[in-house]
Amino acid sequence: MEDAGDRRGAQSSRPADRANPGHRRQDAGAASRGGPGPFFLRFDSAEIADSSDGEPLGYLLENRHVRAALAAAIGEAGIPVLAPAKVAKAEFTSREAVVTLDDGRVLIAPVAVGAEGRGSVIRAAAKIGALGWDYPQTGVVATVRMERPHEGVAHEYFLPGGPFAILPLTDNRASLVWTESRQRGAALKAARPEVFQAHLDRRFGDFLGQVRVEGPVFTYPLSLQLAERFVAPRAALLGDAAHGIHPIAGQGLNLGLKGAAALAEVLTDAARLGEDIGSEVVLERYAAWRRLDTVSISLAADAFVRLFSNDNPALRLARGLGMAAVNRIGPARRFFMQEAGGAMGDLPRLLRGEAL
Ligand SMILES: Cc1cc2nc3c(=O)[nH]c(=O)nc-3n(C[C@H](O)[C@H](O)[C@H](O)COP(=O)(O)OP(=O)(O)OC[C@H]3O[C@@H](n4cnc5c(N)ncnc54)[C@H](O)[C@@H]3O)c2cc1C
């Protein structure tokens, strides 16, 4: 990972730093057409207590740096890694989880943690169902370089096709999370670079000067998928295997990290007490800890998508008034800022910076 001054990447909390507050605006055809719209939210890190020492509201981390740091830490800790390998099947007895890899190797443990994303083999093998629905939207993700300094400000615009987020990175780059209808998303993915650039210029506007795409463009169909339970005998689900949510609030990975820290804490404490770490009574502590926060954030993101991704005049008025109210009410604004930083609720020790 890069140093603190540079830790701004494509993850985590959208609002940015104290001198340069983040904005959420609605209803501009291009993100920056004209000045601020009649309704916009302004988040300033100086308003929340944790930021009184000059800390920004949150950091945007590029996932590649997170992955590299985790791989290095796993290596240093001497944790065996079996890769490349895929889980082919899993079975659960009353005493153990038996996981078979696609190369034939068999792993036996008191508990198997399914963290293999939305198509989790462990979830299916543990007979845990999933609830959810597709959004008629595609997330288009690209990195851009701007002509003018972004000054660490994150912007999120609510356009009829869905949110358009500009998330500041190092070297005056930004990660775009651009939500469009499925049809437009497919067209953007297939577009020649100059056509994509023309659409981007129209959406982005010129408030940061010329904007150039750097590297590949990725597209993701967007959906909500919540596991009916987070645990089953000898199995626990983590990350998107347990909860895949809309990226409107940039909370998917944050939720997964909270879950990982909570599960590590529950299992470590249970092992210290000599308990069976795969028993239902132990695993249920993890599920109970994470259930409410996860379901609340998933449904809040869903409600935001429904409220903001359309052009219904009544909803436009309602959300405009809602944003104006949040802007005027300090505690409401501070709540949103802290929630965006993922630092709310009963945080596991690892997320409070304490050792297990
Ligand atoms: C457009 C978009 C923007 C987003 N922006 C943000 C953001 O700003 N902030 C944020 O916090 N979150 C964001 N998210 C959400 C975030 O990307 C996910 O929540 C996060 O990637 C989930 O991590 P995961 O490791 O649980 O699952 P995944 O990222 O899906 O990883 C699962 C891993 O398991 C592996 N795997 C799959 N099957 C098997 C198998 N059978 N055996 C072994 N391994 C297997 C896969 O290869 C993969 O490496 C965004 C998502 C989208 C789509």
PDBQT file of the ligand as one rigid body, heavy atoms in Angstrom, charges set to zero:
ROOT
HETATM    1  C1  LIG A 401     -18.949  -1.708 -10.340  1.00  0.00    +0.000 C 
HETATM    2  C2  LIG A 401     -18.588  -2.035  -8.916  1.00  0.00    +0.000 A 
HETATM    3  C3  LIG A 401     -17.987  -1.066  -8.095  1.00  0.00    +0.000 A 
HETATM    4  C4  LIG A 401     -17.701  -1.335  -6.759  1.00  0.00    +0.000 A 
HETATM    5  N1  LIG A 401     -17.162  -0.358  -5.976  1.00  0.00    +0.000 NA
HETATM    6  C5  LIG A 401     -16.914  -0.613  -4.672  1.00  0.00    +0.000 A 
HETATM    7  C6  LIG A 401     -16.355   0.383  -3.825  1.00  0.00    +0.000 A 
HETATM    8  O1  LIG A 401     -16.103   1.503  -4.229  1.00  0.00    +0.000 OA
HETATM    9  N2  LIG A 401     -16.122   0.062  -2.518  1.00  0.00    +0.000 N 
HETATM   10  C7  LIG A 401     -16.400  -1.181  -2.000  1.00  0.00    +0.000 A 
HETATM   11  O2  LIG A 401     -16.192  -1.408  -0.797  1.00  0.00    +0.000 OA
HETATM   12  N3  LIG A 401     -16.913  -2.152  -2.783  1.00  0.00    +0.000 NA
HETATM   13  C8  LIG A 401     -17.179  -1.901  -4.106  1.00  0.00    +0.000 A 
HETATM   14  N4  LIG A 401     -17.687  -2.879  -4.899  1.00  0.00    +0.000 N 
HETATM   15  C9  LIG A 401     -17.978  -4.207  -4.306  1.00  0.00    +0.000 C 
HETATM   16  C10 LIG A 401     -16.722  -5.079  -4.216  1.00  0.00    +0.000 C 
HETATM   17  O3  LIG A 401     -16.112  -5.164  -5.476  1.00  0.00    +0.000 OA
HETATM   18  C11 LIG A 401     -17.128  -6.472  -3.736  1.00  0.00    +0.000 C 
HETATM   19  O4  LIG A 401     -17.922  -6.353  -2.578  1.00  0.00    +0.000 OA
HETATM   20  C12 LIG A 401     -15.875  -7.283  -3.400  1.00  0.00    +0.000 C 
HETATM   21  O5  LIG A 401     -15.097  -7.479  -4.550  1.00  0.00    +0.000 OA
HETATM   22  C13 LIG A 401     -16.275  -8.658  -2.837  1.00  0.00    +0.000 C 
HETATM   23  O6  LIG A 401     -15.099  -9.359  -2.530  1.00  0.00    +0.000 OA
HETATM   24  P1  LIG A 401     -15.132 -10.918  -2.334  1.00  0.00    +0.000 P 
HETATM   25  O7  LIG A 401     -13.696 -11.302  -2.149  1.00  0.00    +0.000 OA
HETATM   26  O8  LIG A 401     -16.117 -11.290  -1.293  1.00  0.00    +0.000 OA
HETATM   27  O9  LIG A 401     -15.696 -11.524  -3.696  1.00  0.00    +0.000 OA
HETATM   28  P2  LIG A 401     -15.082 -11.448  -5.163  1.00  0.00    +0.000 P 
HETATM   29  O10 LIG A 401     -14.440 -10.122  -5.405  1.00  0.00    +0.000 OA
HETATM   30  O11 LIG A 401     -16.184 -11.895  -6.066  1.00  0.00    +0.000 OA
HETATM   31  O12 LIG A 401     -13.909 -12.529  -5.129  1.00  0.00    +0.000 OA
HETATM   32  C14 LIG A 401     -14.194 -13.906  -5.073  1.00  0.00    +0.000 C 
HETATM   33  C15 LIG A 401     -12.916 -14.671  -5.385  1.00  0.00    +0.000 C 
HETATM   34  O13 LIG A 401     -13.179 -16.079  -5.266  1.00  0.00    +0.000 OA
HETATM   35  C16 LIG A 401     -12.650 -16.736  -6.395  1.00  0.00    +0.000 C 
HETATM   36  N5  LIG A 401     -13.471 -17.955  -6.636  1.00  0.00    +0.000 N 
HETATM   37  C17 LIG A 401     -14.652 -18.073  -7.281  1.00  0.00    +0.000 A 
HETATM   38  N6  LIG A 401     -15.083 -19.327  -7.295  1.00  0.00    +0.000 NA
HETATM   39  C18 LIG A 401     -14.139 -20.063  -6.648  1.00  0.00    +0.000 A 
HETATM   40  C19 LIG A 401     -14.012 -21.435  -6.316  1.00  0.00    +0.000 A 
HETATM   41  N7  LIG A 401     -14.929 -22.342  -6.677  1.00  0.00    +0.000 N 
HETATM   42  N8  LIG A 401     -12.923 -21.839  -5.616  1.00  0.00    +0.000 NA
HETATM   43  C20 LIG A 401     -11.971 -20.940  -5.216  1.00  0.00    +0.000 A 
HETATM   44  N9  LIG A 401     -12.046 -19.613  -5.498  1.00  0.00    +0.000 NA
HETATM   45  C21 LIG A 401     -13.119 -19.191  -6.210  1.00  0.00    +0.000 A 
HETATM   46  C22 LIG A 401     -12.756 -15.728  -7.538  1.00  0.00    +0.000 C 
HETATM   47  O14 LIG A 401     -11.817 -16.070  -8.545  1.00  0.00    +0.000 OA
HETATM   48  C23 LIG A 401     -12.398 -14.448  -6.798  1.00  0.00    +0.000 C 
HETATM   49  O15 LIG A 401     -11.018 -14.274  -6.738  1.00  0.00    +0.000 OA
HETATM   50  C24 LIG A 401     -17.982  -2.624  -6.235  1.00  0.00    +0.000 A 
HETATM   51  C25 LIG A 401     -18.542  -3.613  -7.055  1.00  0.00    +0.000 A 
HETATM   52  C26 LIG A 401     -18.853  -3.317  -8.378  1.00  0.00    +0.000 A 
HETATM   53  C27 LIG A 401     -19.480  -4.403  -9.249  1.00  0.00    +0.000 C 
ENDROOT
TORSDOF 0
